[in-house]
Amino acid sequence: MQLLGIHHAAIICSDYTRSKNFYHQILQLPIIAEHFRQHRHSYKLDLALPDGSQIELFSFDNAPKRSSYPEAQGLRHLAFKVANIEQSKVYLQSQGVAVEEIRTDEYTGKQFTFFADPDGLPLELYEA
């Protein structure tokens, strides 16, 4: 077996409309497909990233909240590659998104910063 890359990351949100706006409008991820699954009373939204990977955004009634930020067991955060971290930070801030100070990775020398989606899911911008 050889893993070829990451196909998608799945995210469960508390407010589908708010999260759809965040990922599609603010983060500017194109919509591949959107489905309402009547039997589960749940939306599934597939969003594209330029490298071919995807984000699946789900809504489920009464999904439990994330237990802590960001040190809970399991997926810690989702990191996005960006060409210009300063411009990306300024853009997110212009959209009302709180962004932490830019830091430098002590091992790679690359710059990175964190922000959160509408449900507080930790997201990272990482310099390409």
N, C-alpha and C positions, 0 to 999 in steps of 0.2 A: 504494500500500500504506500502511496505517496500523496500527501496532502498538497493541493495545488494553490490554495489560498483560502480566504474567507469569502463564502458566498453571501451570507447576510448576518446581521445582528437583529434580534427580535426585542422589541420594547413594548411593554404594557403600560398604557397611560391611564390617567384618571379622568381626563376631559378630552375626548377625541377631537372636538372642533379646535380647541386651544392648541393641542399638540400637533394636529395636522397643519395648522397655520405656522407653528414654530418650525417644523422640519421642512415644509414645502415652501413657505413664503420667506421666512427669515433665513434659514440655512440654504434655501434655493435648491432643494433636491427635487428633481423632476418625478412626477407620479408615473409609475409603470402601470399599476392597476389598483382599483379600489373596489372592495366587495363588502356588502353587508350580509352577514351570515345570520339569517332570521332565526334558525333553530338555536343559536347561541346568543342571540341579541348582541352581536359583536361585529365591530368593523375590523377589517384587515386591509391595511394600506401598504403597498409596496413602493418604495422610493429608491431611485437610482443614484449611485455615486459614479463619478467619471471613470474609475478603474474597473467598473463592471460589478462591483459588490453592491449590496442592497441593504436597506433598513426595512424591516417589517414592523409596522406600527399597529398594535392591537388595542382594542378597548374591550374590557370585560367588566360586567357589573360586580361590584364588591370585591375587587382584587385587593389583597393585603398591601399595605404600604411597605416601602423599603425599610429595613430595620435600622440602618445607620448610614452615616455619610462620612467618608466613602469606604470605611474599613470593614464592612460586612463581608462574610465569606461569600464566595461566588464572584461574578464579574465585578471588578472594581470600578472601571470606567470605560468609555468608548472614546478612542482618540481618532481625530481626523487630520490627515496631512494637509498642509496649506503651503503655498509658495511664499506668501508674505504675511508673517504673523502680526506685525504692527498694523497693516491695513485691515486684516481680518478682525483684530481686536477693536479697532475704531469703528468698523462697520457694525459689529454686534452691539457695541455700546450705543450707536446711533439708532438701533432698533429696540433700545430699552433693555438689553440683556446685560446683566452684571457680569463682568469679566475680571478675574484676578490679575495681579501683576504678572508680567512676563518674566519667566525664570529661565535659567540655562541648565540643561541636563549635564550633570557633572561628568558623565561617562562619554557622551557623544559630542558635547559642545553645542548641541542644537537647542534652539529656544522653544519654549512651550508655555501654555497657560491653560487654566481651567475656567469653565462656566457650567451652567446647569440648564437642563430642559425645564419645561413648565412643572414637572413633577419632582424636580430636584435631582434627577439622574445626572451624575457627574460626567461631563463631556470635556474633552481636551482638544486643543489645537496644537499640533506638533509641526515644527518647521521641516519642510521637505528638503 
